[in-house]
Amino acid sequence: MKILVVHRQKETVSQVQSVLSGSNPVVLHTESGLDGLLTSRIEHFDLIICGTDLPVVTGFELVRSIRTHSVNRNTPVIFIADQVDEKTQHLGNALGVAGMLAVKDVDHHLAEIVSERVKPESDWNDLLSGKLN
């Protein structure tokens, strides 16, 4: 599974990698919304996980742009926020995100959302190692 994680806190990125380690993810990390946006416009991912409060381009702006101008327009997105309040939930639903998690819930619910909502296109480890069948 190939995942783009756009989040300013490296601890959260490590937490995501740890939770999803059973699926042997290939994780690309950017810290700003702008870098995440540029990356998502040129490279396909099975999943995008992003924070809502990002430098330069917010997570909401990032997803809106991905949905209109990107090779990832149908890629599932999961928001990770400090708190998931009614406004955040409403904006996420309007953007069609696959899930929204508070940072404190990543360990408990991320793997569940990924297993229900994300279907990897290829075995990225085979692609990277040249072991295609």
N, CA, C and O atoms as CSV, one atom per row, in Angstrom:
chain,resi,resn,atom,element,x,y,z
A,1,MET,N,N,0.846,-1.167,0.000
A,1,MET,CA,C,0.000,0.000,0.000
A,1,MET,C,C,0.892,1.232,0.000
A,1,MET,O,O,1.840,1.326,0.780
A,2,LYS,N,N,0.583,2.167,-0.876
A,2,LYS,CA,C,1.362,3.397,-0.988
A,2,LYS,C,C,0.561,4.534,-0.380
A,2,LYS,O,O,-0.555,4.820,-0.816
A,3,ILE,N,N,1.135,5.187,0.637
A,3,ILE,CA,C,0.419,6.189,1.424
A,3,ILE,C,C,1.189,7.511,1.433
A,3,ILE,O,O,2.404,7.538,1.623
A,4,LEU,N,N,0.457,8.602,1.224
A,4,LEU,CA,C,1.006,9.944,1.406
A,4,LEU,C,C,0.501,10.452,2.742
A,4,LEU,O,O,-0.707,10.525,2.966
A,5,VAL,N,N,1.418,10.802,3.628
A,5,VAL,CA,C,1.045,11.383,4.920
A,5,VAL,C,C,1.507,12.835,4.915
A,5,VAL,O,O,2.696,13.127,4.787
A,6,VAL,N,N,0.547,13.731,5.057
A,6,VAL,CA,C,0.835,15.169,5.081
A,6,VAL,C,C,0.491,15.654,6.481
A,6,VAL,O,O,-0.672,15.881,6.813
A,7,HIS,N,N,1.525,15.807,7.288
A,7,HIS,CA,C,1.315,16.208,8.673
A,7,HIS,C,C,2.581,16.867,9.187
A,7,HIS,O,O,3.689,16.454,8.843
A,8,ARG,N,N,2.416,17.888,10.007
A,8,ARG,CA,C,3.582,18.631,10.492
A,8,ARG,C,C,4.305,17.951,11.649
A,8,ARG,O,O,5.458,18.285,11.922
A,9,GLN,N,N,3.665,17.010,12.334
A,9,GLN,CA,C,4.286,16.353,13.484
A,9,GLN,C,C,4.819,14.976,13.091
A,9,GLN,O,O,4.050,14.086,12.728
A,10,LYS,N,N,6.124,14.810,13.164
A,10,LYS,CA,C,6.744,13.542,12.786
A,10,LYS,C,C,6.308,12.397,13.695
A,10,LYS,O,O,6.314,11.238,13.280
A,11,GLU,N,N,5.930,12.716,14.929
A,11,GLU,CA,C,5.447,11.670,15.843
A,11,GLU,C,C,4.161,11.044,15.318
A,11,GLU,O,O,3.952,9.838,15.443
A,12,THR,N,N,3.305,11.869,14.731
A,12,THR,CA,C,2.059,11.359,14.167
A,12,THR,C,C,2.350,10.482,12.955
A,12,THR,O,O,1.691,9.462,12.757
A,13,VAL,N,N,3.318,10.864,12.155
A,13,VAL,CA,C,3.707,10.061,10.989
A,13,VAL,C,C,4.239,8.707,11.456
A,13,VAL,O,O,3.899,7.673,10.880
A,14,SER,N,N,5.065,8.711,12.487
A,14,SER,CA,C,5.583,7.450,13.044
A,14,SER,C,C,4.454,6.591,13.595
A,14,SER,O,O,4.467,5.369,13.449
A,15,GLN,N,N,3.491,7.225,14.222
A,15,GLN,CA,C,2.331,6.521,14.767
A,15,GLN,C,C,1.534,5.865,13.639
A,15,GLN,O,O,1.119,4.714,13.774
A,16,VAL,N,N,1.316,6.566,12.545
A,16,VAL,CA,C,0.609,6.014,11.390
A,16,VAL,C,C,1.371,4.817,10.834
A,16,VAL,O,O,0.774,3.777,10.554
A,17,GLN,N,N,2.681,4.954,10.671
A,17,GLN,CA,C,3.498,3.857,10.161
A,17,GLN,C,C,3.421,2.640,11.066
A,17,GLN,O,O,3.342,1.509,10.587
A,18,SER,N,N,3.444,2.866,12.360
A,18,SER,CA,C,3.376,1.770,13.317
A,18,SER,C,C,2.034,1.051,13.249
A,18,SER,O,O,1.984,-0.178,13.220
A,19,VAL,N,N,0.953,1.814,13.224
A,19,VAL,CA,C,-0.386,1.223,13.194
A,19,VAL,C,C,-0.602,0.416,11.915
A,19,VAL,O,O,-1.244,-0.634,11.951
A,20,LEU,N,N,-0.078,0.887,10.797
A,20,LEU,CA,C,-0.303,0.224,9.516
A,20,LEU,C,C,0.844,-0.697,9.099
A,20,LEU,O,O,0.891,-1.141,7.951
A,21,SER,N,N,1.754,-0.984,10.004
A,21,SER,CA,C,2.933,-1.782,9.664
A,21,SER,C,C,2.588,-3.183,9.165
A,21,SER,O,O,3.366,-3.775,8.417
A,22,GLY,N,N,1.443,-3.720,9.562
A,22,GLY,CA,C,1.036,-5.043,9.118
A,22,GLY,C,C,0.773,-5.125,7.626
A,22,GLY,O,O,0.844,-6.210,7.049
A,23,SER,N,N,0.471,-3.998,6.985
A,23,SER,CA,C,0.214,-3.995,5.545
A,23,SER,C,C,1.451,-3.577,4.752
A,23,SER,O,O,1.364,-3.323,3.550
A,24,ASN,N,N,2.595,-3.504,5.419
A,24,ASN,CA,C,3.860,-3.119,4.781
A,24,ASN,C,C,3.714,-1.885,3.891
A,24,ASN,O,O,3.983,-1.952,2.691
A,25,PRO,N,N,3.295,-0.767,4.465
A,25,PRO,CA,C,3.055,0.416,3.632
A,25,PRO,C,C,4.344,1.075,3.143
A,25,PRO,O,O,5.376,1.046,3.814
A,26,VAL,N,N,4.251,1.662,1.966
A,26,VAL,CA,C,5.284,2.554,1.468
A,26,VAL,C,C,4.763,3.944,1.804
A,26,VAL,O,O,3.762,4.384,1.239
A,27,VAL,N,N,5.434,4.639,2.720
A,27,VAL,CA,C,4.931,5.920,3.217
A,27,VAL,C,C,5.824,7.053,2.741
A,27,VAL,O,O,7.037,7.045,2.949
A,28,LEU,N,N,5.195,8.025,2.097
A,28,LEU,CA,C,5.877,9.251,1.718
A,28,LEU,C,C,5.318,10.347,2.619
A,28,LEU,O,O,4.102,10.464,2.770
A,29,HIS,N,N,6.193,11.146,3.215
A,29,HIS,CA,C,5.772,12.157,4.186
A,29,HIS,C,C,6.156,13.546,3.715
A,29,HIS,O,O,7.281,13.776,3.273
A,30,THR,N,N,5.202,14.478,3.814
A,30,THR,CA,C,5.498,15.898,3.633
A,30,THR,C,C,4.933,16.639,4.840
A,30,THR,O,O,3.964,16.194,5.455
A,31,GLU,N,N,5.540,17.756,5.168
A,31,GLU,CA,C,5.117,18.501,6.353
A,31,GLU,C,C,4.173,19.655,6.040
A,31,GLU,O,O,3.440,20.103,6.922
A,32,SER,N,N,4.176,20.140,4.815
A,32,SER,CA,C,3.294,21.269,4.502
A,32,SER,C,C,2.220,20.836,3.513
A,32,SER,O,O,2.402,19.897,2.737
A,33,GLY,N,N,1.111,21.537,3.563
A,33,GLY,CA,C,0.029,21.256,2.634
A,33,GLY,C,C,0.431,21.504,1.193
A,33,GLY,O,O,-0.016,20.795,0.292
A,34,LEU,N,N,1.270,22.504,0.968
A,34,LEU,CA,C,1.719,22.810,-0.386
A,34,LEU,C,C,2.548,21.658,-0.947
A,34,LEU,O,O,2.337,21.241,-2.086
A,35,ASP,N,N,3.486,21.143,-0.160
A,35,ASP,CA,C,4.295,20.009,-0.613
A,35,ASP,C,C,3.424,18.776,-0.852
A,35,ASP,O,O,3.639,18.030,-1.807
A,36,GLY,N,N,2.443,18.571,0.021
A,36,GLY,CA,C,1.519,17.457,-0.158
A,36,GLY,C,C,0.705,17.608,-1.432
A,36,GLY,O,O,0.483,16.636,-2.154
A,37,LEU,N,N,0.266,18.815,-1.702
A,37,LEU,CA,C,-0.513,19.088,-2.901
A,37,LEU,C,C,0.310,18.830,-4.161
A,37,LEU,O,O,-0.160,18.178,-5.094
A,38,LEU,N,N,1.521,19.335,-4.184
A,38,LEU,CA,C,2.380,19.134,-5.352
A,38,LEU,C,C,2.679,17.649,-5.562
A,38,LEU,O,O,2.668,17.166,-6.695
A,39,THR,N,N,2.941,16.936,-4.487
A,39,THR,CA,C,3.217,15.499,-4.577
A,39,THR,C,C,1.998,14.736,-5.078
A,39,THR,O,O,2.124,13.839,-5.912
A,40,SER,N,N,0.828,15.086,-4.574
A,40,SER,CA,C,-0.392,14.372,-4.959
A,40,SER,C,C,-0.823,14.656,-6.393
A,40,SER,O,O,-1.626,13.912,-6.955
A,41,ARG,N,N,-0.312,15.698,-6.978
A,41,ARG,CA,C,-0.677,16.010,-8.362
A,41,ARG,C,C,0.107,15.181,-9.371
A,41,ARG,O,O,-0.316,15.033,-10.518
A,42,ILE,N,N,1.252,14.637,-8.948
A,42,ILE,CA,C,2.083,13.920,-9.922
A,42,ILE,C,C,2.237,12.430,-9.643
A,42,ILE,O,O,2.676,11.684,-10.518
A,43,GLU,N,N,1.888,11.994,-8.460
A,43,GLU,CA,C,2.108,10.595,-8.092
A,43,GLU,C,C,0.837,10.006,-7.505
A,43,GLU,O,O,0.171,10.646,-6.691
A,44,HIS,N,N,0.496,8.784,-7.914
A,44,HIS,CA,C,-0.717,8.136,-7.412
A,44,HIS,C,C,-0.446,7.450,-6.070
A,44,HIS,O,O,0.618,6.868,-5.861
A,45,PHE,N,N,-1.439,7.530,-5.158
A,45,PHE,CA,C,-1.371,6.877,-3.851
A,45,PHE,C,C,-2.634,6.057,-3.627
A,45,PHE,O,O,-3.679,6.340,-4.212
A,46,ASP,N,N,-2.530,5.031,-2.769
A,46,ASP,CA,C,-3.694,4.239,-2.374
A,46,ASP,C,C,-4.473,4.933,-1.271
A,46,ASP,O,O,-5.675,4.714,-1.118
A,47,LEU,N,N,-3.780,5.780,-0.495
A,47,LEU,CA,C,-4.387,6.468,0.642
A,47,LEU,C,C,-3.630,7.749,0.905
A,47,LEU,O,O,-2.406,7.795,0.784
A,48,ILE,N,N,-4.365,8.794,1.266
A,48,ILE,CA,C,-3.756,10.045,1.702
A,48,ILE,C,C,-4.268,10.315,3.107
A,48,ILE,O,O,-5.474,10.322,3.353
A,49,ILE,N,N,-3.338,10.536,4.020
A,49,ILE,CA,C,-3.671,10.888,5.400
A,49,ILE,C,C,-3.108,12.279,5.628
A,49,ILE,O,O,-1.923,12.522,5.404
A,50,CYS,N,N,-3.963,13.190,6.073
A,50,CYS,CA,C,-3.440,14.540,6.265
A,50,CYS,C,C,-4.035,15.206,7.497
A,50,CYS,O,O,-5.148,14.903,7.928
A,51,GLY,N,N,-3.259,16.111,8.034
A,51,GLY,CA,C,-3.731,16.940,9.128
A,51,GLY,C,C,-4.649,18.011,8.580
A,51,GLY,O,O,-4.628,18.309,7.386
A,52,THR,N,N,-5.446,18.581,9.442
A,52,THR,CA,C,-6.330,19.661,9.004
A,52,THR,C,C,-5.636,21.012,9.099
A,52,THR,O,O,-5.922,21.915,8.314
A,53,ASP,N,N,-4.726,21.153,10.056
A,53,ASP,CA,C,-4.022,22.406,10.297
A,53,ASP,C,C,-2.593,22.273,9.783
A,53,ASP,O,O,-1.689,21.880,10.520
A,54,LEU,N,N,-2.405,22.604,8.508
A,54,LEU,CA,C,-1.097,22.475,7.876
A,54,LEU,C,C,-0.559,23.839,7.499
A,54,LEU,O,O,-1.333,24.769,7.271
A,55,PRO,N,N,0.776,23.975,7.428
A,55,PRO,CA,C,1.349,25.233,6.975
A,55,PRO,C,C,1.064,25.483,5.494
A,55,PRO,O,O,1.019,24.539,4.705
A,56,VAL,N,N,0.877,26.703,5.127
A,56,VAL,CA,C,0.704,27.217,3.766
A,56,VAL,C,C,-0.668,26.863,3.186
A,56,VAL,O,O,-1.452,27.766,2.895
A,57,VAL,N,N,-0.975,25.589,3.014
A,57,VAL,CA,C,-2.259,25.121,2.479
A,57,VAL,C,C,-2.875,24.218,3.538
A,57,VAL,O,O,-2.242,23.250,3.958
A,58,THR,N,N,-4.094,24.512,3.979
A,58,THR,CA,C,-4.723,23.678,5.012
A,58,THR,C,C,-5.104,22.322,4.439
A,58,THR,O,O,-5.132,22.140,3.222
A,59,GLY,N,N,-5.397,21.372,5.318
A,59,GLY,CA,C,-5.832,20.053,4.891
A,59,GLY,C,C,-7.100,20.111,4.061
A,59,GLY,O,O,-7.249,19.355,3.101
A,60,PHE,N,N,-8.015,21.001,4.422
A,60,PHE,CA,C,-9.270,21.141,3.679
A,60,PHE,C,C,-9.005,21.644,2.261
A,60,PHE,O,O,-9.577,21.131,1.299
A,61,GLU,N,N,-8.132,22.652,2.134
A,61,GLU,CA,C,-7.769,23.173,0.814
A,61,GLU,C,C,-7.042,22.108,-0.004
A,61,GLU,O,O,-7.256,21.984,-1.209
A,62,LEU,N,N,-6.192,21.350,0.658
A,62,LEU,CA,C,-5.454,20.271,0.002
A,62,LEU,C,C,-6.418,19.259,-0.612
A,62,LEU,O,O,-6.289,18.913,-1.787
A,63,VAL,N,N,-7.370,18.789,0.166
A,63,VAL,CA,C,-8.309,17.777,-0.324
A,63,VAL,C,C,-9.206,18.351,-1.425
A,63,VAL,O,O,-9.469,17.679,-2.423
A,64,ARG,N,N,-9.668,19.568,-1.252
A,64,ARG,CA,C,-10.494,20.186,-2.295
A,64,ARG,C,C,-9.733,20.240,-3.619
A,64,ARG,O,O,-10.302,19.947,-4.670
A,65,SER,N,N,-8.487,20.603,-3.579
A,65,SER,CA,C,-7.684,20.681,-4.793
A,65,SER,C,C,-7.394,19.290,-5.362
A,65,SER,O,O,-7.413,19.102,-6.579
A,66,ILE,N,N,-7.128,18.327,-4.497
A,66,ILE,CA,C,-6.898,16.951,-4.960
A,66,ILE,C,C,-8.124,16.433,-5.693
A,66,ILE,O,O,-7.998,15.761,-6.717
A,67,ARG,N,N,-9.304,16.739,-5.180
A,67,ARG,CA,C,-10.548,16.242,-5.782
A,67,ARG,C,C,-10.825,16.867,-7.152
A,67,ARG,O,O,-11.595,16.313,-7.936
A,68,THR,N,N,-10.209,18.008,-7.446
A,68,THR,CA,C,-10.490,18.655,-8.722
A,68,THR,C,C,-9.327,18.611,-9.709
A,68,THR,O,O,-9.557,18.603,-10.919
A,69,HIS,N,N,-8.090,18.582,-9.228
A,69,HIS,CA,C,-6.928,18.682,-10.133
A,69,HIS,C,C,-5.826,17.705,-9.750
A,69,HIS,O,O,-4.721,18.138,-9.424
A,70,SER,N,N,-6.089,16.409,-9.778
A,70,SER,CA,C,-5.066,15.492,-9.307
A,70,SER,C,C,-5.279,14.094,-9.858
A,70,SER,O,O,-6.400,13.717,-10.197
A,71,VAL,N,N,-4.210,13.335,-9.945
A,71,VAL,CA,C,-4.316,11.921,-10.309
A,71,VAL,C,C,-4.928,11.123,-9.158
A,71,VAL,O,O,-5.228,9.939,-9.310
A,72,ASN,N,N,-5.112,11.769,-8.015
A,72,ASN,CA,C,-5.659,11.116,-6.817
A,72,ASN,C,C,-7.086,11.553,-6.509
A,72,ASN,O,O,-7.505,11.496,-5.353
A,73,ARG,N,N,-7.835,11.985,-7.509
A,73,ARG,CA,C,-9.166,12.528,-7.225
A,73,ARG,C,C,-10.098,11.520,-6.580
A,73,ARG,O,O,-11.038,11.920,-5.893
A,74,ASN,N,N,-9.870,10.207,-6.776
A,74,ASN,CA,C,-10.713,9.189,-6.160
A,74,ASN,C,C,-10.019,8.441,-5.020
A,74,ASN,O,O,-10.555,7.462,-4.502
A,75,THR,N,N,-8.855,8.891,-4.640
A,75,THR,CA,C,-8.099,8.248,-3.565
A,75,THR,C,C,-8.739,8.558,-2.216
A,75,THR,O,O,-9.070,9.712,-1.943
A,76,PRO,N,N,-8.919,7.540,-1.365
A,76,PRO,CA,C,-9.475,7.812,-0.033
A,76,PRO,C,C,-8.550,8.727,0.774
A,76,PRO,O,O,-7.327,8.606,0.719
A,77,VAL,N,N,-9.159,9.634,1.516
A,77,VAL,CA,C,-8.420,10.564,2.376
A,77,VAL,C,C,-8.930,10.411,3.798
A,77,VAL,O,O,-10.135,10.315,4.033
A,78,ILE,N,N,-8.005,10.390,4.735
A,78,ILE,CA,C,-8.350,10.375,6.159
A,78,ILE,C,C,-7.741,11.620,6.785
A,78,ILE,O,O,-6.542,11.867,6.662
A,79,PHE,N,N,-8.580,12.400,7.456
A,79,PHE,CA,C,-8.108,13.569,8.190
A,79,PHE,C,C,-7.698,13.165,9.598
A,79,PHE,O,O,-8.352,12.338,10.234
A,80,ILE,N,N,-6.613,13.752,10.074
A,80,ILE,CA,C,-6.213,13.629,11.475
A,80,ILE,C,C,-6.175,15.044,12.033
A,80,ILE,O,O,-5.429,15.896,11.550
A,81,ALA,N,N,-6.985,15.282,13.051
A,81,ALA,CA,C,-7.092,16.614,13.652
A,81,ALA,C,C,-6.821,16.531,15.144
A,81,ALA,O,O,-6.931,15.460,15.741
A,82,ASP,N,N,-6.464,17.660,15.748
A,82,ASP,CA,C,-6.296,17.685,17.194
A,82,ASP,C,C,-7.611,17.320,17.870
A,82,ASP,O,O,-7.639,16.545,18.825
A,83,GLN,N,N,-8.696,17.889,17.362
A,83,GLN,CA,C,-10.039,17.580,17.854
A,83,GLN,C,C,-10.978,17.515,16.646
A,83,GLN,O,O,-10.863,18.311,15.714
A,84,VAL,N,N,-11.893,16.573,16.677
A,84,VAL,CA,C,-12.886,16.485,15.613
A,84,VAL,C,C,-14.188,17.051,16.155
A,84,VAL,O,O,-14.946,16.368,16.843
A,85,ASP,N,N,-14.430,18.324,15.825
A,85,ASP,CA,C,-15.664,18.973,16.271
A,85,ASP,C,C,-16.686,18.951,15.132
A,85,ASP,O,O,-16.413,18.401,14.065
A,86,GLU,N,N,-17.839,19.535,15.350
A,86,GLU,CA,C,-18.923,19.504,14.375
A,86,GLU,C,C,-18.532,20.191,13.066
A,86,GLU,O,O,-18.865,19.698,11.988
A,87,LYS,N,N,-17.835,21.313,13.148
A,87,LYS,CA,C,-17.419,22.047,11.947
A,87,LYS,C,C,-16.420,21.223,11.125
A,87,LYS,O,O,-16.543,21.136,9.903
A,88,THR,N,N,-15.446,20.628,11.790
A,88,THR,CA,C,-14.458,19.797,11.114
A,88,THR,C,C,-15.136,18.606,10.446
A,88,THR,O,O,-14.829,18.265,9.304
A,89,GLN,N,N,-16.055,17.981,11.164
A,89,GLN,CA,C,-16.797,16.838,10.635
A,89,GLN,C,C,-17.604,17.244,9.397
A,89,GLN,O,O,-17.631,16.521,8.401
A,90,HIS,N,N,-18.251,18.390,9.468
A,90,HIS,CA,C,-19.062,18.880,8.346
A,90,HIS,C,C,-18.192,19.132,7.115
A,90,HIS,O,O,-18.543,18.715,6.011
A,91,LEU,N,N,-17.066,19.810,7.301
A,91,LEU,CA,C,-16.170,20.088,6.179
A,91,LEU,C,C,-15.605,18.808,5.582
A,91,LEU,O,O,-15.509,18.680,4.362
A,92,GLY,N,N,-15.232,17.861,6.434
A,92,GLY,CA,C,-14.723,16.574,5.955
A,92,GLY,C,C,-15.762,15.811,5.151
A,92,GLY,O,O,-15.452,15.259,4.096
A,93,ASN,N,N,-16.991,15.776,5.644
A,93,ASN,CA,C,-18.065,15.092,4.930
A,93,ASN,C,C,-18.327,15.747,3.576
A,93,ASN,O,O,-18.562,15.056,2.585
A,94,ALA,N,N,-18.288,17.075,3.535
A,94,ALA,CA,C,-18.519,17.795,2.285
A,94,ALA,C,C,-17.438,17.472,1.248
A,94,ALA,O,O,-17.698,17.502,0.045
A,95,LEU,N,N,-16.236,17.165,1.715
A,95,LEU,CA,C,-15.130,16.822,0.819
A,95,LEU,C,C,-15.073,15.332,0.498
A,95,LEU,O,O,-14.256,14.899,-0.315
A,96,GLY,N,N,-15.938,14.553,1.134
A,96,GLY,CA,C,-15.995,13.121,0.855
A,96,GLY,C,C,-14.834,12.326,1.412
A,96,GLY,O,O,-14.384,11.366,0.787
A,97,VAL,N,N,-14.338,12.714,2.586
A,97,VAL,CA,C,-13.226,11.969,3.166
A,97,VAL,C,C,-13.696,10.608,3.674
A,97,VAL,O,O,-14.859,10.433,4.038
A,98,ALA,N,N,-12.771,9.651,3.692
A,98,ALA,CA,C,-13.085,8.289,4.129
A,98,ALA,C,C,-13.204,8.189,5.641
A,98,ALA,O,O,-13.864,7.284,6.153
A,99,GLY,N,N,-12.566,9.117,6.366
A,99,GLY,CA,C,-12.629,9.092,7.822
A,99,GLY,C,C,-11.983,10.308,8.427
A,99,GLY,O,O,-11.196,11.007,7.789
A,100,MET,N,N,-12.335,10.544,9.674
A,100,MET,CA,C,-11.757,11.643,10.433
A,100,MET,C,C,-11.407,11.121,11.809
A,100,MET,O,O,-12.229,10.489,12.473
A,101,LEU,N,N,-10.195,11.385,12.230
A,101,LEU,CA,C,-9.734,10.910,13.526
A,101,LEU,C,C,-9.089,12.030,14.313
A,101,LEU,O,O,-8.407,12.892,13.757
A,102,ALA,N,N,-9.315,12.004,15.615
A,102,ALA,CA,C,-8.528,12.853,16.503
A,102,ALA,C,C,-7.179,12.163,16.675
A,102,ALA,O,O,-7.108,10.935,16.635
A,103,VAL,N,N,-6.129,12.917,16.861
A,103,VAL,CA,C,-4.790,12.358,17.011
A,103,VAL,C,C,-4.778,11.265,18.076
A,103,VAL,O,O,-4.102,10.249,17.916
A,104,LYS,N,N,-5.516,11.467,19.152
A,104,LYS,CA,C,-5.525,10.494,20.250
A,104,LYS,C,C,-6.178,9.166,19.865
A,104,LYS,O,O,-5.999,8.170,20.566
A,105,ASP,N,N,-6.939,9.134,18.756
A,105,ASP,CA,C,-7.634,7.921,18.330
A,105,ASP,C,C,-6.935,7.155,17.217
A,105,ASP,O,O,-7.433,6.119,16.777
A,106,VAL,N,N,-5.802,7.640,16.757
A,106,VAL,CA,C,-5.112,6.992,15.636
A,106,VAL,C,C,-4.788,5.536,15.962
A,106,VAL,O,O,-5.024,4.656,15.135
A,107,ASP,N,N,-4.259,5.272,17.139
A,107,ASP,CA,C,-3.892,3.901,17.504
A,107,ASP,C,C,-5.085,2.956,17.503
A,107,ASP,O,O,-4.938,1.773,17.199
A,108,HIS,N,N,-6.250,3.463,17.836
A,108,HIS,CA,C,-7.418,2.600,18.010
A,108,HIS,C,C,-8.269,2.427,16.764
A,108,HIS,O,O,-8.890,1.378,16.590
A,109,HIS,N,N,-8.317,3.431,15.890
A,109,HIS,CA,C,-9.286,3.386,14.797
A,109,HIS,C,C,-8.716,3.476,13.386
A,109,HIS,O,O,-9.437,3.195,12.429
A,110,LEU,N,N,-7.455,3.856,13.219
A,110,LEU,CA,C,-6.906,4.032,11.875
A,110,LEU,C,C,-6.905,2.724,11.079
A,110,LEU,O,O,-7.360,2.698,9.935
A,111,ALA,N,N,-6.408,1.660,11.661
A,111,ALA,CA,C,-6.337,0.379,10.943
A,111,ALA,C,C,-7.725,-0.084,10.520
A,111,ALA,O,O,-7.893,-0.637,9.433
A,112,GLU,N,N,-8.712,0.137,11.367
A,112,GLU,CA,C,-10.090,-0.258,11.060
A,112,GLU,C,C,-10.625,0.508,9.845
A,112,GLU,O,O,-11.222,-0.089,8.949
A,113,ILE,N,N,-10.414,1.815,9.815
A,113,ILE,CA,C,-10.882,2.632,8.687
A,113,ILE,C,C,-10.178,2.207,7.403
A,113,ILE,O,O,-10.811,2.087,6.354
A,114,VAL,N,N,-8.876,1.982,7.486
A,114,VAL,CA,C,-8.112,1.590,6.304
A,114,VAL,C,C,-8.595,0.241,5.780
A,114,VAL,O,O,-8.769,0.082,4.571
A,115,SER,N,N,-8.813,-0.726,6.656
A,115,SER,CA,C,-9.244,-2.051,6.193
A,115,SER,C,C,-10.639,-2.004,5.557
A,115,SER,O,O,-10.928,-2.784,4.650
A,116,GLU,N,N,-11.495,-1.107,6.021
A,116,GLU,CA,C,-12.850,-0.989,5.479
A,116,GLU,C,C,-12.922,-0.158,4.197
A,116,GLU,O,O,-13.727,-0.452,3.313
A,117,ARG,N,N,-12.091,0.870,4.093
A,117,ARG,CA,C,-12.275,1.857,3.025
A,117,ARG,C,C,-11.193,1.887,1.948
A,117,ARG,O,O,-11.394,2.506,0.903
A,118,VAL,N,N,-10.039,1.228,2.178
A,118,VAL,CA,C,-8.922,1.361,1.246
A,118,VAL,C,C,-8.626,0.020,0.597
A,118,VAL,O,O,-8.411,-0.984,1.276
A,119,LYS,N,N,-8.617,0.021,-0.725
A,119,LYS,CA,C,-8.280,-1.166,-1.497
A,119,LYS,C,C,-7.052,-0.840,-2.340
A,119,LYS,O,O,-7.173,-0.172,-3.367
A,120,PRO,N,N,-5.873,-1.298,-1.925
A,120,PRO,CA,C,-4.654,-0.990,-2.680
A,120,PRO,C,C,-4.736,-1.515,-4.108
A,120,PRO,O,O,-5.291,-2.586,-4.352
A,121,GLU,N,N,-4.184,-0.761,-5.044
A,121,GLU,CA,C,-4.208,-1.160,-6.445
A,121,GLU,C,C,-3.176,-2.225,-6.763
A,121,GLU,O,O,-3.429,-3.101,-7.590
A,122,SER,N,N,-2.025,-2.169,-6.126
A,122,SER,CA,C,-0.928,-3.084,-6.432
A,122,SER,C,C,-0.180,-3.402,-5.153
A,122,SER,O,O,-0.394,-2.775,-4.116
A,123,ASP,N,N,0.686,-4.371,-5.241
A,123,ASP,CA,C,1.592,-4.629,-4.132
A,123,ASP,C,C,2.821,-3.763,-4.378
A,123,ASP,O,O,3.725,-4.149,-5.118
A,124,TRP,N,N,2.846,-2.585,-3.748
A,124,TRP,CA,C,3.904,-1.611,-4.006
A,124,TRP,C,C,5.283,-2.150,-3.671
A,124,TRP,O,O,6.267,-1.736,-4.283
A,125,ASN,N,N,5.379,-3.072,-2.704
A,125,ASN,CA,C,6.687,-3.653,-2.400
A,125,ASN,C,C,7.191,-4.465,-3.590
A,125,ASN,O,O,8.386,-4.436,-3.884
A,126,ASP,N,N,6.310,-5.188,-4.283
A,126,ASP,CA,C,6.709,-5.927,-5.459
A,126,ASP,C,C,7.134,-4.979,-6.574
A,126,ASP,O,O,8.106,-5.243,-7.282
A,127,LEU,N,N,6.403,-3.873,-6.731
A,127,LEU,CA,C,6.766,-2.896,-7.756
A,127,LEU,C,C,8.142,-2.302,-7.482
A,127,LEU,O,O,8.955,-2.148,-8.393
A,128,LEU,N,N,8.391,-1.971,-6.222
A,128,LEU,CA,C,9.664,-1.346,-5.878
A,128,LEU,C,C,10.836,-2.313,-5.972
A,128,LEU,O,O,11.948,-1.902,-6.302
A,129,SER,N,N,10.606,-3.581,-5.690
A,129,SER,CA,C,11.698,-4.544,-5.714
A,129,SER,C,C,11.837,-5.228,-7.066
A,129,SER,O,O,12.788,-5.982,-7.278
A,130,GLY,N,N,10.894,-4.977,-8.000
A,130,GLY,CA,C,10.953,-5.573,-9.317
A,130,GLY,C,C,10.447,-7.001,-9.371
A,130,GLY,O,O,10.780,-7.729,-10.306
A,131,LYS,N,N,9.660,-7.423,-8.406
A,131,LYS,CA,C,9.161,-8.797,-8.326
A,131,LYS,C,C,7.715,-8.924,-8.808
A,131,LYS,O,O,6.895,-9.573,-8.158
A,132,LEU,N,N,7.412,-8.317,-9.921
A,132,LEU,CA,C,6.051,-8.420,-10.446
A,132,LEU,C,C,5.800,-9.811,-10.990
A,132,LEU,O,O,6.673,-10.407,-11.621
A,133,ASN,N,N,4.610,-10.326,-10.745
A,133,ASN,CA,C,4.250,-11.651,-11.268
A,133,ASN,C,C,3.584,-11.531,-12.607
A,133,ASN,O,O,3.210,-12.541,-13.203
